[in-house]
Every structure is written in structure tokens, then in C-alpha cells.
Amino acid sequence: MKYVLAFTGSRGDVQPGLALGVELRSRGHDVTMAVPPNLTEFCRRTGVPTEEFGADTKELLDSDLVSTRIKSANPLTRLRAIADITVRNGRSAQSELMDLTVGADAVIGGSVGQERLLNVATARAIPYVPVHYCPMRRNSVASLLPVDRAPGPAHRLSWAALEQVTWLATRSAERELAADLGLDRPSSPPAGRISSRDTPEIQAYDPLLFPGLTQEWGHRRPLVGFLDLAPTTRAAIGDAEDSAELDDWLTAGQPPLYVGFGSMSIVEPERLARTFTEVADELGLRLLVATGWSEFMAGATGDTVRVVRTVDHAAVLPRCVAAVHHGGAGSTAAALRAGIPALACWLGADQPMWGRRLRALGVGTSLAAARVDNESLTDAVRCLLEPECCAAASELGSKMVTPAAAVRTAATLAEDALPVHTGTSRGGIR
């Protein structure tokens, strides 16, 4: 069967899709990755055929639209920014995906740009298999509300409100883009239209983190575990730099505090870098910093500070005492699987939700990046170092679905989404 896996966004949005693509290809399927131009080479290193799709993610993240307007305190400004993101490059991305799906049997893709994938799958009369990295549909377990605990109906209401508000902000653009493909004029939010299709919505995160959600959603939205690349695939990519020197540094002293913000742009990076250095010195901790796309702390030096561009999370994080990250799904998964406590130093989107889950599970805490100062960061890191928090993180990590099992289950669900598929189902979570 021929699958087109269309994933846009940052590396954290694309990498789980790539893991799924590698597995489907190993089962004998024809697989094409469709990803932003700045991530095509990253995907091609795995040997999976890859084509450009959509806008350059780094340029978009660095733009005023994302770095300022979508984080505005004014709700109208945020809604207009969401509408602009919908329209920006939407027509060209949709056209590119139509070209890439000629002869395809199914489209698989993430939640970023889901409307384009839905339109193309509808126009092609093929299944669209969504892959979600956090709860995104109405449920009574997880919420967008900024509280750890709330009644189930309040959770459901928060999702319903988000669907409607986003739809009001984007419906004009969505109707134009649907008309481009000769589709009927949509009259409701995409979430409901996607849910009404006879395909599973793969939930690529661990069921342990959202107790009760598996029972509530059942087979329509199966929680398979976090998807990640196999060690052999990571080796082919050349994921980590100066691994030998880093290994020597890790061995030479106490386990460090890991700090990494991935692709996120940091406001006041110099002040934040100074804060992390001062707090680490006060607490007697070494710092391991992964600069990522933002180049955060790239110029930092010192005997107790090690700065690298990227690290292999699976190999390095278990050797750290705790992790501070932006609260993305991938970084959250990496820290949890490593069995170490984590601080979600969040900036926006789904990151506050992951921070609340860390706190609710007793395996970490949460802090808005904009509110970080010496006092708040010291308190947060001390919380991570508490024996109870360390023990809870270690226990949770040992019980999580393994990356290999999660990827196998997701691939089998993608196969089973087609009326007829080749190969043998090899799913099953362990």
C-alpha cells in the first residue's frame, strides 16, 4: 500500500511521524514523508523518500506571527493570528499535498494543518489517519483549563469552546480552501468532521499519563504510547554531536541538570541563561544545555556547564538528575521514559497541559518561561530533587509503553484503517 505521511511543524512534530514511516516501510509499504523544507534532509537520512510540504518551520517560528501575535494578551489578536496561520501558505500546501497523493491509498498526518490533510483525503476519497500528540478532542479527563483538577463536564466544555472559537476565526479561509478542491462548503469545525470518518485517531502518548481516557475513547482513539525513532535510525541520522567528549564529561562528575528548549524561541534569552547559571551554582548542580534551534546559551562556558547543539535523549537523559524543557510532547516523553523528574518551563500551545500532568502525577512541576526568576526557578528545581519526586518519576518511567511497541501498534492501526492491507499485523502494547 502507498502511504503519504504529511507532518508539519517543528522537529518534535515531525519525528514521531518519521518513526511511523520507517516502520511502515519496513513492512513493505510504499512510504513518502511530506515535511517542511527545513526538515527534509533530516528525514532523508533515514532512507525514507521525502518531499517538501508546507512552509519552512523555523522561519514561521521566528516570525512576528508566532513569536508575538499568537502569544498576545489580547484574545482578538490571538484569534486573528490563528486565522493568519490557517491562510498563510494554506493554498500552496494543499496543492503540494494533492500532487504528492496521486495514487496514494491513505494520508497519515499530525494535528498541525489537519484541515489540509482532511481536504486532500476527501478530494482523493482515501482514508485520513490522524496522529495526535496530546488529547485534542472533547473528553472528561484532560482540559485546557489552567487547573490540575476540574469536573469532567468542565473539561468537555473547554474543548467544545476551543473548537467553536477557532472555527469562527478560520471558517472563511477554510471554505475558500475547500472550494479550491471542489469540496462542499464546510459548516462545522474540522474536529467533528474528522471524527465522523471511519478511521482511528491515533493518540501517540502514554495511557498512564491520562488515567481513564482509554476507557472513555475506546478503539476510535487508541492511546498507543509515545512514538520515537529506533536506536539504529538515530545512529543513521547522526543525532548527537561530540558524543565521546560528552560521555567523558558526564562520567567525570555528578549527574547534571539537563536544559533544552528544542525549537522554541526564548524571550530575553540572556536573562534566562544568567538565571539558570546562577541557580545551578547555588544548588551545586552541573548544567547540560542543548541549544536546539534557538541557540539558547550557545555561548555559555565554565567547568560545570556543557553546551551542545543536540543530544540523544534516550542515551543521555537517564544520566541526568532532572530535566528542564519547554513542555512539548516529545521532550516530556523523553524525560519520563528516562525516569527522571522534569520541569515544563512552558511558552504556550499544549505545553501548559503537559506541565500540569507532570505536577498531577508527582513526577515534576510547571512554570511559565515568562515568570522564571532566581526564586521561582530555585523552588522548581528543588522540587525536582525531592526523593519522592525522583522515586515517582523512576516508577512511572519503568511502566511506560516502549517506543518500539508504540510504533508497531500505530503502524498496525494505519494498516487496519484500509479496507485491504498487505503484511501481517504485528501490533500489541507491552
Secondary structure in CASP SS format (residue, H / E / C, confidence):
PFRMAT SS
TARGET T0000
AUTHOR 0000-0000-0000
METHOD secondary structure of the structure
MODEL  1
M C 1.00
K E 1.00
Y E 1.00
V E 1.00
L E 1.00
A E 1.00
F C 1.00
T C 1.00
G C 1.00
S C 1.00
R H 1.00
G H 1.00
D H 1.00
V H 1.00
Q H 1.00
P H 1.00
G H 1.00
L H 1.00
A H 1.00
L H 1.00
G H 1.00
V H 1.00
E H 1.00
L H 1.00
R H 1.00
S H 1.00
R C 1.00
G C 1.00
H C 1.00
D E 1.00
V E 1.00
T E 1.00
M E 1.00
A E 1.00
V E 1.00
P C 1.00
P H 1.00
N H 1.00
L H 1.00
T H 1.00
E H 1.00
F H 1.00
C H 1.00
R H 1.00
R C 1.00
T C 1.00
G C 1.00
V C 1.00
P C 1.00
T E 1.00
E E 1.00
E E 1.00
F C 1.00
G C 1.00
A C 1.00
D C 1.00
T H 1.00
K H 1.00
E H 1.00
L H 1.00
L H 1.00
D H 1.00
S C 1.00
D H 1.00
L H 1.00
V H 1.00
S H 1.00
T C 1.00
R H 1.00
I H 1.00
K H 1.00
S C 1.00
A C 1.00
N C 1.00
P H 1.00
L H 1.00
T H 1.00
R H 1.00
L H 1.00
R H 1.00
A H 1.00
I H 1.00
A H 1.00
D H 1.00
I H 1.00
T H 1.00
V H 1.00
R C 1.00
N C 1.00
G H 1.00
R H 1.00
S H 1.00
A H 1.00
Q H 1.00
S H 1.00
E H 1.00
L H 1.00
M H 1.00
D H 1.00
L H 1.00
T C 1.00
V C 1.00
G C 1.00
A C 1.00
D C 1.00
A E 1.00
V E 1.00
I E 1.00
G E 1.00
G C 1.00
S C 1.00
V C 1.00
G C 1.00
Q H 1.00
E H 1.00
R H 1.00
L H 1.00
L H 1.00
N H 1.00
V H 1.00
A H 1.00
T H 1.00
A H 1.00
R H 1.00
A C 1.00
I C 1.00
P C 1.00
Y E 1.00
V E 1.00
P E 1.00
V E 1.00
H E 1.00
Y C 1.00
C C 1.00
P C 1.00
M C 1.00
R C 1.00
R C 1.00
N C 1.00
S C 1.00
V C 1.00
A C 1.00
S C 1.00
L C 1.00
L C 1.00
P C 1.00
V C 1.00
D C 1.00
R C 1.00
A C 1.00
P C 1.00
G H 1.00
P H 1.00
A H 1.00
H H 1.00
R H 1.00
L H 1.00
S H 1.00
W H 1.00
A H 1.00
A H 1.00
L H 1.00
E H 1.00
Q H 1.00
V H 1.00
T H 1.00
W H 1.00
L H 1.00
A H 1.00
T H 1.00
R H 1.00
S H 1.00
A H 1.00
E H 1.00
R H 1.00
E H 1.00
L H 1.00
A H 1.00
A H 1.00
D H 1.00
L C 1.00
G C 1.00
L C 1.00
D C 1.00
R C 1.00
P C 1.00
S C 1.00
S C 1.00
P C 1.00
P H 1.00
A H 1.00
G H 1.00
R H 1.00
I H 1.00
S H 1.00
S C 1.00
R C 1.00
D C 1.00
T C 1.00
P C 1.00
E C 1.00
I E 1.00
Q E 1.00
A C 1.00
Y C 1.00
D C 1.00
P H 1.00
L H 1.00
L H 1.00
F C 1.00
P C 1.00
G C 1.00
L H 1.00
T H 1.00
Q H 1.00
E H 1.00
W H 1.00
G H 1.00
H H 1.00
R H 1.00
R C 1.00
P C 1.00
L E 1.00
V C 1.00
G C 1.00
F C 1.00
L C 1.00
D C 1.00
L C 1.00
A C 1.00
P H 1.00
T H 1.00
T H 1.00
R H 1.00
A H 1.00
A H 1.00
I H 1.00
G C 1.00
D C 1.00
A C 1.00
E C 1.00
D C 1.00
S H 1.00
A H 1.00
E H 1.00
L H 1.00
D H 1.00
D H 1.00
W H 1.00
L H 1.00
T H 1.00
A C 1.00
G C 1.00
Q C 1.00
P C 1.00
P C 1.00
L E 1.00
Y E 1.00
V E 1.00
G E 1.00
F C 1.00
G C 1.00
S C 1.00
M C 1.00
S C 1.00
I C 1.00
V C 1.00
E C 1.00
P H 1.00
E H 1.00
R H 1.00
L H 1.00
A H 1.00
R H 1.00
T H 1.00
F H 1.00
T H 1.00
E H 1.00
V H 1.00
A H 1.00
D H 1.00
E H 1.00
L H 1.00
G C 1.00
L C 1.00
R C 1.00
L E 1.00
L E 1.00
V E 1.00
A E 1.00
T C 1.00
G C 1.00
W C 1.00
S C 1.00
E C 1.00
F C 1.00
M C 1.00
A C 1.00
G C 1.00
A C 1.00
T C 1.00
G C 1.00
D C 1.00
T C 1.00
V E 1.00
R E 1.00
V E 1.00
V E 1.00
R C 1.00
T C 1.00
V C 1.00
D C 1.00
H H 1.00
A H 1.00
A H 1.00
V H 1.00
L H 1.00
P H 1.00
R H 1.00
C C 1.00
V C 1.00
A E 1.00
A E 1.00
V E 1.00
H E 1.00
H C 1.00
G C 1.00
G C 1.00
A H 1.00
G H 1.00
S H 1.00
T H 1.00
A H 1.00
A H 1.00
A H 1.00
L H 1.00
R H 1.00
A H 1.00
G C 1.00
I C 1.00
P C 1.00
A E 1.00
L E 1.00
A E 1.00
C E 1.00
W E 1.00
L C 1.00
G C 1.00
A C 1.00
D C 1.00
Q H 1.00
P H 1.00
M H 1.00
W H 1.00
G H 1.00
R H 1.00
R H 1.00
L H 1.00
R H 1.00
A H 1.00
L C 1.00
G C 1.00
V C 1.00
G E 1.00
T E 1.00
S E 1.00
L E 1.00
A E 1.00
A H 1.00
A H 1.00
R H 1.00
V C 1.00
D C 1.00
N H 1.00
E H 1.00
S H 1.00
L H 1.00
T H 1.00
D H 1.00
A H 1.00
V H 1.00
R H 1.00
C H 1.00
L H 1.00
L H 1.00
E C 1.00
P H 1.00
E H 1.00
C H 1.00
C H 1.00
A H 1.00
A H 1.00
A H 1.00
S H 1.00
E H 1.00
L H 1.00
G H 1.00
S H 1.00
K H 1.00
M C 1.00
V C 1.00
T C 1.00
P H 1.00
A H 1.00
A H 1.00
A H 1.00
V H 1.00
R H 1.00
T H 1.00
A H 1.00
A H 1.00
T H 1.00
L H 1.00
A H 1.00
E H 1.00
D H 1.00
A C 1.00
L C 1.00
P C 1.00
V C 1.00
H C 1.00
T C 1.00
G C 1.00
T C 1.00
S C 1.00
R C 1.00
G C 1.00
G C 1.00
I C 1.00
R C 1.00
END
